[in-house]
């Protein structure tokens, strides 16, 4: 078996300039295919509320949903690092956040838990969880659990002021102990600046080519959702299998041909 990917592996990849390939994963069959294709990180995303449950948002996803799907993915994966989303209202306080993070790790097999936001309260929660030995991934930019506040799925950090605010939150999350950070739907230049400013790996989705890692929703990159998304690409076109499409995705992330300018926001 190829050596297991850990949070330290991701830091080493950032240092060496090797791009990190990530995909969402929700079940054993996909997890096995992704793992064998060389995907470095499997993100069990609360996006399952949309792509599996058919909801308009992620807001109805529960802890039990996340534990169940994380267990399926972790049981089928041997190499990839497993990051699992903490669903909405599962980390309203440091104590609640730790309790639910422990459940994702102990019951689901998660190796990293992911929280959205970067204000002072979130940073306190990140510190509280990491101090207990559980790695945390942050998430800034378009944060789906706050979709009602944003009023829709729009590009974030477009002004100088909001870009600076995002950068300061990213630095605060790193200071709080976050092991990595997702940046979603922000201008490529802002993501590049944040990636260069942080020591921890930055995982982009709709955040341009200069992040340390890339992640897509697996059903989007296979063209199964029926949506045409600027930040994504149908990797199944011209391939004769899902496995072939996933291998192509890994290859294009690693050789830096995906994402290109056409998949990025100004």
PyMOL commands that set and color helices and strands:
alter all, ss='L'
color gray80, all
select helices_A, chain A and resi 7-16+28-36+48-51+63-76+94-108+120-131+144-150+160-176+188-197+218-221+242-254+261-263
alter helices_A, ss='H'
color red, helices_A
select strands_A, chain A and resi 20-24+41-44+81-85+112-114+135-141+180-184+201-205+213-216
alter strands_A, ss='S'
color yellow, strands_A
deselect
rebuild
show_as cartoon
